[in-house]
Amino acid sequence: MSLTVTYGQPTAATVQREADRVRAKTNGAWTQAQGEVKERWGKLTDDDIKELDGRREVLIGKLQTRYALSYQEAERQVDDFDARRP
């Protein structure tokens, strides 16, 4: 996070604006990722995707359950997925 302030500490309003900007960017990235996750792992339900809420460990657990994968294989697939995303 980069804040540009000419003098002194950033104001509360500046910090809030920056937090809002980061939150909006993160929410947009997760919305896009949801579609990519559904495309990559079609056995995941809409409820599964909603439950993930961007949490990597939950995705690994869901992949283990839906695809009968070991933890290591599910983690490898998620690592590969993450590496291919911009």
N, CA, C and O atoms as a printed pandas DataFrame, in Angstrom:
     atom_number atom_name residue_name chain_id  residue_number  x_coord  y_coord  z_coord
0              1         N          MET        A               1    0.858   -1.156    0.000
1              2        CA          MET        A               1    0.000    0.000    0.000
2              3         C          MET        A               1    0.905    1.219    0.000
3              4         O          MET        A               1    1.816    1.320    0.821
4              5         N          SER        A               2    0.663    2.124   -0.896
5              6        CA          SER        A               2    1.477    3.339   -0.928
6              7         C          SER        A               2    0.587    4.550   -0.707
7              8         O          SER        A               2   -0.419    4.744   -1.388
8              9         N          LEU        A               3    0.977    5.336    0.238
9             10        CA          LEU        A               3    0.270    6.580    0.525
10            11         C          LEU        A               3    1.199    7.731    0.176
11            12         O          LEU        A               3    2.378    7.728    0.529
12            13         N          THR        A               4    0.656    8.702   -0.515
13            14        CA          THR        A               4    1.458    9.862   -0.867
14            15         C          THR        A               4    0.969   11.040   -0.053
15            16         O          THR        A               4   -0.142   11.536   -0.240
16            17         N          VAL        A               5    1.818   11.471    0.845
17            18        CA          VAL        A               5    1.502   12.616    1.689
18            19         C          VAL        A               5    2.730   13.510    1.685
19            20         O          VAL        A               5    3.850   13.045    1.899
20            21         N          THR        A               6    2.516   14.768    1.445
21            22        CA          THR        A               6    3.632   15.690    1.345
22            23         C          THR        A               6    4.258   15.975    2.702
23            24         O          THR        A               6    5.484   15.984    2.821
24            25         N          TYR        A               7    3.449   16.205    3.718
25            26        CA          TYR        A               7    3.974   16.560    5.031
26            27         C          TYR        A               7    3.308   15.716    6.107
27            28         O          TYR        A               7    2.099   15.488    6.067
28            29         N          GLY        A               8    4.091   15.259    7.060
29            30        CA          GLY        A               8    3.544   14.576    8.220
30            31         C          GLY        A               8    2.897   13.234    7.902
31            32         O          GLY        A               8    3.152   12.623    6.865
32            33         N          GLN        A               9    2.081   12.815    8.798
33            34        CA          GLN        A               9    1.389   11.532    8.692
34            35         C          GLN        A               9    0.135   11.660    7.834
35            36         O          GLN        A               9   -0.457   12.736    7.750
36            37         N          PRO        A              10   -0.275   10.546    7.190
37            38        CA          PRO        A              10   -1.519   10.604    6.412
38            39         C          PRO        A              10   -2.711   10.847    7.338
39            40         O          PRO        A              10   -2.720   10.419    8.492
40            41         N          THR        A              11   -3.695   11.529    6.812
41            42        CA          THR        A              11   -4.898   11.790    7.599
42            43         C          THR        A              11   -5.765   10.536    7.635
43            44         O          THR        A              11   -5.580    9.622    6.831
44            45         N          ALA        A              12   -6.691   10.498    8.551
45            46        CA          ALA        A              12   -7.611    9.369    8.642
46            47         C          ALA        A              12   -8.409    9.214    7.352
47            48         O          ALA        A              12   -8.680    8.094    6.917
48            49         N          ALA        A              13   -8.782   10.325    6.745
49            50        CA          ALA        A              13   -9.545   10.270    5.490
50            51         C          ALA        A              13   -8.702    9.659    4.374
51            52         O          ALA        A              13   -9.211    8.883    3.566
52            53         N          THR        A              14   -7.421   10.004    4.325
53            54        CA          THR        A              14   -6.526    9.444    3.312
54            55         C          THR        A              14   -6.364    7.944    3.505
55            56         O          THR        A              14   -6.418    7.177    2.544
56            57         N          VAL        A              15   -6.170    7.538    4.729
57            58        CA          VAL        A              15   -6.023    6.115    5.037
58            59         C          VAL        A              15   -7.312    5.372    4.676
59            60         O          VAL        A              15   -7.253    4.276    4.119
60            61         N          GLN        A              16   -8.461    5.948    4.983
61            62        CA          GLN        A              16   -9.738    5.300    4.666
62            63         C          GLN        A              16   -9.934    5.169    3.161
63            64         O          GLN        A              16  -10.387    4.129    2.683
64            65         N          ARG        A              17   -9.595    6.217    2.412
65            66        CA          ARG        A              17   -9.721    6.153    0.951
66            67         C          ARG        A              17   -8.827    5.047    0.383
67            68         O          ARG        A              17   -9.242    4.300   -0.503
68            69         N          GLU        A              18   -7.618    4.949    0.890
69            70        CA          GLU        A              18   -6.684    3.923    0.424
70            71         C          GLU        A              18   -7.214    2.529    0.788
71            72         O          GLU        A              18   -7.140    1.609   -0.027
72            73         N          ALA        A              19   -7.737    2.371    1.981
73            74        CA          ALA        A              19   -8.309    1.085    2.397
74            75         C          ALA        A              19   -9.495    0.718    1.511
75            76         O          ALA        A              19   -9.635   -0.440    1.119
76            77         N          ASP        A              20  -10.339    1.677    1.195
77            78        CA          ASP        A              20  -11.488    1.432    0.310
78            79         C          ASP        A              20  -11.022    1.024   -1.084
79            80         O          ASP        A              20  -11.607    0.133   -1.699
80            81         N          ARG        A              21   -9.976    1.673   -1.580
81            82        CA          ARG        A              21   -9.441    1.354   -2.898
82            83         C          ARG        A              21   -8.888   -0.071   -2.927
83            84         O          ARG        A              21   -9.152   -0.825   -3.864
84            85         N          VAL        A              22   -8.132   -0.430   -1.915
85            86        CA          VAL        A              22   -7.554   -1.773   -1.846
86            87         C          VAL        A              22   -8.660   -2.818   -1.722
87            88         O          VAL        A              22   -8.602   -3.863   -2.370
88            89         N          ARG        A              23   -9.666   -2.542   -0.895
89            90        CA          ARG        A              23  -10.786   -3.473   -0.720
90            91         C          ARG        A              23  -11.535   -3.678   -2.039
91            92         O          ARG        A              23  -11.888   -4.809   -2.376
92            93         N          ALA        A              24  -11.780   -2.614   -2.779
93            94        CA          ALA        A              24  -12.477   -2.719   -4.060
94            95         C          ALA        A              24  -11.654   -3.530   -5.061
95            96         O          ALA        A              24  -12.196   -4.350   -5.802
96            97         N          LYS        A              25  -10.361   -3.298   -5.074
97            98        CA          LYS        A              25   -9.480   -4.051   -5.978
98            99         C          LYS        A              25   -9.476   -5.528   -5.609
99           100         O          LYS        A              25   -9.552   -6.385   -6.489
100          101         N          THR        A              26   -9.389   -5.831   -4.334
101          102        CA          THR        A              26   -9.384   -7.218   -3.868
102          103         C          THR        A              26  -10.710   -7.894   -4.177
103          104         O          THR        A              26  -10.730   -9.037   -4.634
104          105         N          ASN        A              27  -11.808   -7.208   -3.935
105          106        CA          ASN        A              27  -13.127   -7.784   -4.234
106          107         C          ASN        A              27  -13.269   -8.063   -5.727
107          108         O          ASN        A              27  -13.812   -9.096   -6.118
108          109         N          GLY        A              28  -12.790   -7.155   -6.552
109          110        CA          GLY        A              28  -12.851   -7.361   -8.000
110          111         C          GLY        A              28  -12.013   -8.548   -8.426
111          112         O          GLY        A              28  -12.429   -9.335   -9.276
112          113         N          ALA        A              29  -10.833   -8.681   -7.838
113          114        CA          ALA        A              29   -9.954   -9.807   -8.164
114          115         C          ALA        A              29  -10.601  -11.121   -7.747
115          116         O          ALA        A              29  -10.528  -12.102   -8.487
116          117         N          TRP        A              30  -11.233  -11.161   -6.574
117          118        CA          TRP        A              30  -11.877  -12.387   -6.123
118          119         C          TRP        A              30  -13.078  -12.729   -7.004
119          120         O          TRP        A              30  -13.310  -13.901   -7.300
120          121         N          THR        A              31  -13.832  -11.732   -7.420
121          122        CA          THR        A              31  -14.976  -11.977   -8.309
122          123         C          THR        A              31  -14.498  -12.621   -9.609
123          124         O          THR        A              31  -15.105  -13.578  -10.089
124          125         N          GLN        A              32  -13.432  -12.106  -10.167
125          126        CA          GLN        A              32  -12.873  -12.677  -11.392
126          127         C          GLN        A              32  -12.348  -14.082  -11.124
127          128         O          GLN        A              32  -12.567  -14.988  -11.927
128          129         N          ALA        A              33  -11.667  -14.268  -10.015
129          130        CA          ALA        A              33  -11.096  -15.576   -9.685
130          131         C          ALA        A              33  -12.178  -16.628   -9.511
131          132         O          ALA        A              33  -11.957  -17.792   -9.846
132          133         N          GLN        A              34  -13.337  -16.252   -9.000
133          134        CA          GLN        A              34  -14.428  -17.216   -8.805
134          135         C          GLN        A              34  -14.781  -17.893  -10.122
135          136         O          GLN        A              34  -14.938  -19.112  -10.178
136          137         N          GLY        A              35  -14.903  -17.105  -11.173
137          138        CA          GLY        A              35  -15.220  -17.673  -12.479
138          139         C          GLY        A              35  -14.121  -18.592  -12.974
139          140         O          GLY        A              35  -14.397  -19.640  -13.557
140          141         N          GLU        A              36  -12.875  -18.202  -12.745
141          142        CA          GLU        A              36  -11.746  -19.027  -13.162
142          143         C          GLU        A              36  -11.680  -20.323  -12.362
143          144         O          GLU        A              36  -11.336  -21.372  -12.907
144          145         N          VAL        A              37  -12.006  -20.256  -11.076
145          146        CA          VAL        A              37  -12.023  -21.455  -10.229
146          147         C          VAL        A              37  -13.119  -22.407  -10.711
147          148         O          VAL        A              37  -12.895  -23.612  -10.825
148          149         N          LYS        A              38  -14.301  -21.863  -10.992
149          150        CA          LYS        A              38  -15.401  -22.698  -11.482
150          151         C          LYS        A              38  -15.055  -23.343  -12.812
151          152         O          LYS        A              38  -15.403  -24.498  -13.056
152          153         N          GLU        A              39  -14.366  -22.593  -13.678
153          154        CA          GLU        A              39  -13.975  -23.119  -14.978
154          155         C          GLU        A              39  -12.929  -24.228  -14.819
155          156         O          GLU        A              39  -12.999  -25.247  -15.506
156          157         N          ARG        A              40  -11.976  -24.036  -13.931
157          158        CA          ARG        A              40  -10.883  -24.999  -13.739
158          159         C          ARG        A              40  -11.369  -26.253  -13.023
159          160         O          ARG        A              40  -10.992  -27.364  -13.398
160          161         N          TRP        A              41  -12.199  -26.089  -12.000
161          162        CA          TRP        A              41  -12.673  -27.218  -11.200
162          163         C          TRP        A              41  -14.196  -27.252  -11.247
163          164         O          TRP        A              41  -14.866  -26.760  -10.338
164          165         N          GLY        A              42  -14.730  -27.830  -12.302
165          166        CA          GLY        A              42  -16.167  -27.836  -12.559
166          167         C          GLY        A              42  -17.009  -28.582  -11.545
167          168         O          GLY        A              42  -18.220  -28.368  -11.481
168          169         N          LYS        A              43  -16.403  -29.451  -10.752
169          170        CA          LYS        A              43  -17.176  -30.191   -9.751
170          171         C          LYS        A              43  -17.515  -29.340   -8.520
171          172         O          LYS        A              43  -18.347  -29.733   -7.702
172          173         N          LEU        A              44  -16.873  -28.186   -8.392
173          174        CA          LEU        A              44  -17.190  -27.319   -7.262
174          175         C          LEU        A              44  -18.534  -26.646   -7.506
175          176         O          LEU        A              44  -18.788  -26.120   -8.590
176          177         N          THR        A              45  -19.376  -26.665   -6.510
177          178        CA          THR        A              45  -20.710  -26.070   -6.627
178          179         C          THR        A              45  -20.643  -24.570   -6.368
179          180         O          THR        A              45  -19.636  -24.051   -5.887
180          181         N          ASP        A              46  -21.724  -23.892   -6.694
181          182        CA          ASP        A              46  -21.805  -22.452   -6.382
182          183         C          ASP        A              46  -21.662  -22.227   -4.881
183          184         O          ASP        A              46  -21.038  -21.256   -4.453
184          185         N          ASP        A              47  -22.240  -23.124   -4.081
185          186        CA          ASP        A              47  -22.110  -23.001   -2.620
186          187         C          ASP        A              47  -20.653  -23.180   -2.187
187          188         O          ASP        A              47  -20.178  -22.482   -1.291
188          189         N          ASP        A              48  -19.946  -24.119   -2.826
189          190        CA          ASP        A              48  -18.520  -24.298   -2.527
190          191         C          ASP        A              48  -17.757  -23.009   -2.804
191          192         O          ASP        A              48  -16.963  -22.555   -1.981
192          193         N          ILE        A              49  -18.007  -22.428   -3.967
193          194        CA          ILE        A              49  -17.307  -21.201   -4.366
194          195         C          ILE        A              49  -17.597  -20.076   -3.381
195          196         O          ILE        A              49  -16.697  -19.336   -2.984
196          197         N          LYS        A              50  -18.861  -19.955   -2.992
197          198        CA          LYS        A              50  -19.245  -18.911   -2.042
198          199         C          LYS        A              50  -18.539  -19.121   -0.699
199          200         O          LYS        A              50  -18.099  -18.165   -0.061
200          201         N          GLU        A              51  -18.441  -20.370   -0.288
201          202        CA          GLU        A              51  -17.800  -20.691    0.992
202          203         C          GLU        A              51  -16.301  -20.389    0.980
203          204         O          GLU        A              51  -15.728  -20.071    2.022
204          205         N          LEU        A              52  -15.668  -20.484   -0.178
205          206        CA          LEU        A              52  -14.219  -20.238   -0.273
206          207         C          LEU        A              52  -13.853  -18.844    0.207
207          208         O          LEU        A              52  -12.922  -18.672    0.994
208          209         N          ASP        A              53  -14.591  -17.851   -0.271
209          210        CA          ASP        A              53  -14.353  -16.455    0.092
210          211         C          ASP        A              53  -12.872  -16.083   -0.021
211          212         O          ASP        A              53  -12.339  -15.342    0.805
212          213         N          GLY        A              54  -12.218  -16.615   -1.067
213          214        CA          GLY        A              54  -10.828  -16.274   -1.320
214          215         C          GLY        A              54   -9.819  -17.005   -0.455
215          216         O          GLY        A              54   -8.628  -16.698   -0.512
216          217         N          ARG        A              55  -10.262  -17.962    0.343
217          218        CA          ARG        A              55   -9.359  -18.659    1.266
218          219         C          ARG        A              55   -8.761  -19.902    0.601
219          220         O          ARG        A              55   -9.475  -20.834    0.233
220          221         N          ARG        A              56   -7.461  -19.890    0.461
221          222        CA          ARG        A              56   -6.714  -20.935   -0.227
222          223         C          ARG        A              56   -6.892  -22.303    0.443
223          224         O          ARG        A              56   -7.133  -23.298   -0.242
224          225         N          GLU        A              57   -6.779  -22.358    1.749
225          226        CA          GLU        A              57   -6.876  -23.632    2.476
226          227         C          GLU        A              57   -8.252  -24.266    2.314
227          228         O          GLU        A              57   -8.369  -25.490    2.247
228          229         N          VAL        A              58   -9.286  -23.447    2.250
229          230        CA          VAL        A              58  -10.636  -23.982    2.045
230          231         C          VAL        A              58  -10.743  -24.578    0.643
231          232         O          VAL        A              58  -11.349  -25.634    0.461
232          233         N          LEU        A              59  -10.156  -23.905   -0.348
233          234        CA          LEU        A              59  -10.152  -24.436   -1.709
234          235         C          LEU        A              59   -9.447  -25.784   -1.749
235          236         O          LEU        A              59   -9.944  -26.723   -2.372
236          237         N          ILE        A              60   -8.309  -25.891   -1.101
237          238        CA          ILE        A              60   -7.583  -27.164   -1.073
238          239         C          ILE        A              60   -8.458  -28.255   -0.470
239          240         O          ILE        A              60   -8.517  -29.364   -1.002
240          241         N          GLY        A              61   -9.131  -27.958    0.620
241          242        CA          GLY        A              61  -10.022  -28.935    1.252
242          243         C          GLY        A              61  -11.174  -29.341    0.345
243          244         O          GLY        A              61  -11.529  -30.518    0.275
244          245         N          LYS        A              62  -11.756  -28.370   -0.347
245          246        CA          LYS        A              62  -12.860  -28.679   -1.269
246          247         C          LYS        A              62  -12.378  -29.573   -2.410
247          248         O          LYS        A              62  -13.081  -30.497   -2.818
248          249         N          LEU        A              63  -11.179  -29.295   -2.924
249          250        CA          LEU        A              63  -10.638  -30.120   -4.003
250          251         C          LEU        A              63  -10.382  -31.546   -3.523
251          252         O          LEU        A              63  -10.631  -32.506   -4.254
252          253         N          GLN        A              64   -9.890  -31.682   -2.303
253          254        CA          GLN        A              64   -9.685  -33.016   -1.749
254          255         C          GLN        A              64  -10.999  -33.789   -1.710
255          256         O          GLN        A              64  -11.048  -34.967   -2.064
256          257         N          THR        A              65  -12.051  -33.122   -1.281
257          258        CA          THR        A              65  -13.356  -33.772   -1.145
258          259         C          THR        A              65  -13.978  -34.080   -2.500
259          260         O          THR        A              65  -14.368  -35.219   -2.758
260          261         N          ARG        A              66  -14.075  -33.083   -3.360
261          262        CA          ARG        A              66  -14.785  -33.247   -4.637
262          263         C          ARG        A              66  -14.039  -34.125   -5.643
263          264         O          ARG        A              66  -14.661  -34.806   -6.458
264          265         N          TYR        A              67  -12.707  -34.106   -5.585
265          266        CA          TYR        A              67  -11.914  -34.832   -6.581
266          267         C          TYR        A              67  -11.139  -36.010   -5.982
267          268         O          TYR        A              67  -10.355  -36.647   -6.685
268          269         N          ALA        A              68  -11.343  -36.302   -4.712
269          270        CA          ALA        A              68  -10.647  -37.404   -4.030
270          271         C          ALA        A              68   -9.128  -37.280   -4.216
271          272         O          ALA        A              68   -8.456  -38.236   -4.604
272          273         N          LEU        A              69   -8.608  -36.088   -3.932
273          274        CA          LEU        A              69   -7.184  -35.825   -4.079
274          275         C          LEU        A              69   -6.499  -35.854   -2.726
275          276         O          LEU        A              69   -7.123  -35.615   -1.692
276          277         N          SER        A              70   -5.203  -36.151   -2.744
277          278        CA          SER        A              70   -4.414  -35.996   -1.527
278          279         C          SER        A              70   -4.238  -34.502   -1.266
279          280         O          SER        A              70   -4.432  -33.678   -2.160
280          281         N          TYR        A              71   -3.872  -34.166   -0.041
281          282        CA          TYR        A              71   -3.621  -32.765    0.279
282          283         C          TYR        A              71   -2.533  -32.216   -0.631
283          284         O          TYR        A              71   -2.653  -31.108   -1.153
284          285         N          GLN        A              72   -1.468  -32.995   -0.822
285          286        CA          GLN        A              72   -0.344  -32.544   -1.628
286          287         C          GLN        A              72   -0.760  -32.274   -3.077
287          288         O          GLN        A              72   -0.329  -31.282   -3.665
288          289         N          GLU        A              73   -1.584  -33.136   -3.653
289          290        CA          GLU        A              73   -2.015  -32.941   -5.035
290          291         C          GLU        A              73   -2.949  -31.731   -5.147
291          292         O          GLU        A              73   -2.836  -30.946   -6.088
292          293         N          ALA        A              74   -3.853  -31.583   -4.210
293          294        CA          ALA        A              74   -4.750  -30.428   -4.221
294          295         C          ALA        A              74   -3.943  -29.136   -4.080
295          296         O          ALA        A              74   -4.209  -28.153   -4.772
296          297         N          GLU        A              75   -2.976  -29.145   -3.198
297          298        CA          GLU        A              75   -2.126  -27.966   -3.000
298          299         C          GLU        A              75   -1.318  -27.675   -4.269
299          300         O          GLU        A              75   -1.165  -26.511   -4.639
300          301         N          ARG        A              76   -0.802  -28.703   -4.939
301          302        CA          ARG        A              76   -0.056  -28.522   -6.178
302          303         C          ARG        A              76   -0.934  -27.878   -7.248
303          304         O          ARG        A              76   -0.493  -26.979   -7.964
304          305         N          GLN        A              77   -2.185  -28.347   -7.353
305          306        CA          GLN        A              77   -3.096  -27.771   -8.346
306          307         C          GLN        A              77   -3.394  -26.310   -8.050
307          308         O          GLN        A              77   -3.457  -25.492   -8.967
308          309         N          VAL        A              78   -3.576  -25.976   -6.786
309          310        CA          VAL        A              78   -3.845  -24.582   -6.411
310          311         C          VAL        A              78   -2.607  -23.724   -6.671
311          312         O          VAL        A              78   -2.723  -22.596   -7.151
312          313         N          ASP        A              79   -1.425  -24.255   -6.356
313          314        CA          ASP        A              79   -0.182  -23.527   -6.645
314          315         C          ASP        A              79   -0.065  -23.250   -8.141
315          316         O          ASP        A              79    0.284  -22.142   -8.550
316          317         N          ASP        A              80   -0.358  -24.265   -8.953
317          318        CA          ASP        A              80   -0.297  -24.116  -10.408
318          319         C          ASP        A              80   -1.304  -23.067  -10.882
319          320         O          ASP        A              80   -0.985  -22.231  -11.728
320          321         N          PHE        A              81   -2.507  -23.117  -10.339
321          322        CA          PHE        A              81   -3.545  -22.140  -10.669
322          323         C          PHE        A              81   -3.083  -20.722  -10.319
323          324         O          PHE        A              81   -3.212  -19.799  -11.124
324          325         N          ASP        A              82   -2.544  -20.563   -9.109
325          326        CA          ASP        A              82   -2.063  -19.248   -8.680
326          327         C          ASP        A              82   -0.938  -18.736   -9.578
327          328         O          ASP        A              82   -0.885  -17.549   -9.899
328          329         N          ALA        A              83   -0.051  -19.626   -9.977
329          330        CA          ALA        A              83    1.091  -19.226  -10.806
330          331         C          ALA        A              83    0.665  -18.744  -12.187
331          332         O          ALA        A              83    1.358  -17.930  -12.796
332          333         N          ARG        A              84   -0.453  -19.229  -12.682
333          334        CA          ARG        A              84   -0.920  -18.872  -14.022
334          335         C          ARG        A              84   -1.769  -17.595  -14.036
335          336         O          ARG        A              84   -2.047  -17.038  -15.098
336          337         N          ARG        A              85   -2.178  -17.139  -12.846
337          338        CA          ARG        A              85   -2.997  -15.922  -12.779
338          339         C          ARG        A              85   -2.091  -14.695  -12.775
339          340         O          ARG        A              85   -1.005  -14.707  -12.195
340          341         N          PRO        A              86   -2.558  -13.641  -13.433
341          342        CA          PRO        A              86   -1.751  -12.403  -13.465
342          343         C          PRO        A              86   -1.659  -11.722  -12.112
343          344         O          PRO        A              86   -1.018  -10.678  -11.989
